[in-house]
Amino acid sequence: MNLETNSIGLLKKPSETTVVVAMSGGVDSSTVAGIMKKEGYKVIGITLKLYNDGKEVSASKQCCSGQDIMDAKRVAHRLGIEHKILYYQDKFKQGVIDNFVESYLKGETPIPCVQCNQTVKFKDLFEFSKDLNADALVTGHYVKSFTRNNQTNMYRALDTNRDQSYFLFNTTREQLNFLRFPLGGMLKDKTREIAKNLNLNVADKPDSQDICFVPNGDYASVIEKFKPDSFKKGNIKDLNGKVLGVHDGIINFTIGQRKGIKIANKEPLYVIKIDPDKHEIIVGEKIHLAKNKINLHKLNLLDNKNVFLDKIKVKVRSTGKLLDAKVNLTNSENAEVILDNPEYGISPGQACVFYKTDETGEKCLGGGWIN
């Protein structure tokens, strides 16, 4: 009997295919669980408890809060699927929160969502799904994925404004081959329409906006909680070394920042550099933010090295546009990126993600961390 490839690219009947769906309690992951159930797959919903949230956190627009866990449980009950909660607070603290705090103390601008995907979601949850003998781990991320000959490649989503491939650049090849992203080819309105048709309680739930462990976007309070001695005063200097003022801590600043410097000048001043060793902030005019060369470390490549012989496109911030560039691979860990045109406000701690267009779409080739 010849089997046809099912909707997630496997040569198995849906009824004989077990999928784990990462259910955050939001509309996207809930809809994915509903789609998988409706298509006849064996669905196990998994919700992660990642941090101990207080009342002020639960009320804000964040993911993975106590309310989200209850919402995920209700969705699972409505769909008639098995649901498990994994308590990963310690893993999340070590893999994400500690990294977030230390990164800010080094004068960087961290991206905790990448660290979360890299650690607890696509490492620990990946391994847990394997232990359950699941055939795939399915999430509500807005990225396209295509599986051919047991290899899955990742592409930017149909809705480029919601595309989340930037946050998934550090996914390993093994993980990517096991992951599936059903929402990459649809718009958000369609997702909500499906949720309403499935009569899910989260169909009209607002999207999460804040970093999950940062109440109301106040990241300084999180750093103060874990590193209370981090608010060390220091000098604000210009590019010639002249002291212009004093700040209350480098964690209050990021590269490219304009507001909050509180120094009068004929032209607007921006944060050009952060020196964590001297606790100094270096400021200058916008032109001094321009860069056309970026050094990367801790590369993660999802394609062969030959693809980098030609020019590609890169993204240097999650909300940024695709930039034309040439990537010179120094070795397996490091690279130098030369931009065709200068870009402003490139910050250490952010990611530079690689893309190349082929017959299927804008393929994610991996990326690296900006020095």
N, C-alpha and C positions, 0 to 999 in steps of 0.2 A: 504494500500500500504506500503510495507516494504522498507524503505530507506537504502541505503548503506552508509557506512562511506566515506566521501570525502577525498581528499588528505591531508587535515590538521586535520583529525581525528574527524570531526563533522558529525552528522547524518542529513545533509542537502545537497541539490543539490548545486553545485557551483554557479549556477545562482541565488540562493536564499540566498547566503552567502556573507555578506559584510565584507571586510577586509581592514584595514588601513595599508598601507605600509610606514614605516619610510624611507624617501628618502633623503639621504645625498648629492646626486649628484655624487656619485662614481659608479663604475661598479657593485659592489655587490648588493647594494640596488636597483639600476635601473634594474638589471637582475631579482631580486625577483619580482618587480612590473610587469615586462614583463611576467614572468612565471605565476603569479596569473591571469593576464589578459587573457593569452592564454588558461588557464584552465577553463575560463568562470566565474571567480569570479567577484563580484562587487568590484572594487578597488578604494580606495581613497588614493592618495599620499599626505603625509604630510612632509614638510621640515621645519626644525627648524632654525631660525635665533638666534644664541646663543651669539654672541659678535660683537662689532663694530670693524671691521678689517680695517687696513690701507693698503696701497699699498704693503708694505713689507710683510704683512701677506698673502695677496691674491696670491702673486707670489710663495710662498713656498708650499711644499708638505703637506698641512694640509686639514682637513675636515671642512665642514660647513662654508667655506668662501663665499664671494659674488659670485665668479665664480661658486661655487658648487650649489648655489641656482638657478642660471641661467641654469646650466646643468640639474638639476632636473626638472625644468619647461619644458625644451625642450624634455626631455624623456617622461614626462607626456603627452605632446602634441602629440608626436610621437605615443604613445600607445593609445591615445584617452581616457585617464582617468582623473577624477577630481583631481585637485591639489590645496593644501592649504599651505600657509606659516604662521607659528606661531612665533610670536616675543617674544622670551623667554630670552632676554638679561639680564633682572633684575633677573629672576629666576636662570640663569646660573651663574651670578656674585655671588649671595648669596650662592648657593648650591655647586658650584665647585671652582671658582677662589678664593673666600675668604678662603675656606677650604684649598686649595693648598698653599696659602701664609702662613696661620697660621701654617700649618703642618711643613713647612720648618723652620719657626722661632722657632719651638719646637724641632728642631734637627731631625725631621723625614724625610722619603723619601716617599712623597705621591703618590697616583695613581689616577690622576684626571679622567681617563676613567671609573673607577669603580664608582666614585662619580657622574659622568654624567649619567651613566646608572641608578644609584640608585635614582637620583632626576629627572631631567627634562625629560629623555627619558622614563623610566619605571614607573615613578610616575605621572608626569604631562601629558605626552602624553598618558599614559595608561588611565587616567581619561578622557581626551579629547576624546579618541576613544570610551570609554563607553558612553559618552554623545551623540556620533554620532550613538549609537545603533549598533556598529560594533560587529561582531562575534569573531574577532581575530585581534591582532596587529602583523604584520609580519615584520621581519627585515632581514638584510643581514649579520648577525653575523654567523661566522663559528662555530656552535655548533649543535649537533644532538638533536632533541627532539622527544619523543614518547608519544602519548596521548592514554591512555586506561582508560575507565570508567570515563571520564571527568577529569582525572588527568594527567598532563604533567610532565615528568621527563627529565632532561637535561644530555647529555652525551658529552664527548669529540668528536670533529669533526673527520671525516675520515682523513683529512689532519692535523695531529697533530702539524705540524709546523705553521699552521694558526689557530689552535684551540683558541677560545676566551672565553671558559667557565670560566677561571680564572677571567676575568673582569666582569662576570655576577653572581658571587657567592652570591651577596647580593640581588639578585632578590627574591621577596617574593613568597610564594606558590600561592597566589591569582594571582599575575602578571604572574607567570610561566604558570599557567593553561590557561591564555589568550594569551600567546605569541606563535609564530611559527617561526621556523628557517629553511627554505627550502634548504639552501646551505650546511648544515652540512654533507651531504653525498656525496659531490662532490669536485673535485679538482679545483683550481683557473683557470687552463687552460680551463676546461669545462665551468666555469662561463663566461669567455670571449668569448668562442665559441657560447654560447647561446645569449650573447649580440650582437655579430656580425650577427647571424642569424636573430635577431629581428631588425637589422639595427639601433642600438642605437648609438647615438653620443659619448657615453662614453666608448665604447667597448675597446679602447686602452688607456684609461686614466690611468696614473700611480697611484699606491696605495698611500694613505696618510701615512705619516711617522712620522710627528711631532705632539706633543700635539697641539690641534687646536688653543689655544690662546697664544702659545709661539712661537714667530717669530724665525725661524731657530734654534730651540732648545735652545735658550738663556733664560732659566728660571730666571736667576738672574736679567735680565732687567725687567721682569714682577714683581718680588718682589720689586725691587727698585721703580717701578712706583706706586705701591699701598702702600708700606711701605718704604719710602725713608730713614728713620733712622735705617734701619735694618742692614746696613753694619757696624757693630760695631767690632772694632779690639779686639782680645783676644789672649791668649797664646796657643801655641801648646806644649803639655806635653807628656812625655813618661809614661809608666804604673806605674813608681815609683814616679811620680809627678814632675820630673825634667823638667824645661822649656827648650824647644829646639828651639823655635822660636815664631814668631807672625804671625797671619793670619788677613785677611781683613774682615772676617764675616763668621759665621758658615753656612750661606746659600750656601757657595761655596763648601760645603763638604757633602758627604754621607758615610754611613758605608760601609767599604770594598774598598773605593777609594784609589788608589795608586798614580795617577798622580796629580800634582798640589800642593803637600805637600811642596816641595822645601827645603827639609832638607837632607843633606848628611848623609849616614849611610852605614855601611858595608853590611847589609842586607836590602832589600827593606822595606820601612815602609808603613803601611796601616792605614786608619782611623778605630780605634777600637770602639771609643765611642764619642758622641757629648754631651756636657753639656751646654744646653741653658741658664741655670741660671747664670753660671759663664762665658759664652761665650768662653768655652774652647774646644779644639780638643785634644783627647787622641789618640796617635798613638803607633803602635807596629808592630811586625813581623806577618806574615800571620797566623802562628799557633795560635795566640791569637784571631783570628776571628772565630775559630771553635766552634760550639755550637751543643749540642744534645738535649737541652731542650728549648722550646719556650712557652711563656705565651701569651694567646690570650684574647681579650675582644671584646665586641659587636658581639657576635656570631650570625650567621644566619644559621639555620639548615633546610635542605630541605628533610630530612628523619627522621625516628624515632630514638630515642636514642639507641635502641638495636643494631643498625648497628655498633656502636662504641665499642661494647664489644670485637670485633675482631680487628686485625691489619688492617689498611687501608693504602692508599697512600696519600701523601700531596704534595702540590706545594707551595714554599715559595717566588717565584718571577715569573713574567709573562713568562720569557724566560727560566725558570729553568726546570729541569727534575722532574719526579715523584719520591718521596722518601718514603721508607717504614717507617711506624711510628705507634705508639699507641697514641690514643687521650683519655685523661681523662677529662670528662665533670665535671667541678667544680660545675657549676649551669647553668641556662639558658643563662647567659651572658658571662661566662668565661670558659676557658679550658686550660689544660696543654698538650703540644704535646711532646712526647719523640721520637726522631729519632733513628732508628737502627744504623745509621752511622752519624758522625758529618758532619754538613754543614757549609760552610764559607760565611761570609758577610750577614747574616740575619739582616734586618734593621727594626726598629720601623717605623710604617706608611705603611708598605707593608702588603699584605694579605697572610694568610695561608689558602689554599683551599683544601678541602677534596674530595677524590675519592675512589670508590670501584668498582671492576669489577664484573659484573653479566652476565647473558646470552645475554644481549643486547649490552654491551660495558662497557666503563669506565664512570660510573655514577658520576655526581657531587652531593656531599652531602651537599654543603654549605661551610662555612668557618668562619674565624674571622680575626680581625686586630691584628697585632703583636705589643706587648708592647715594 
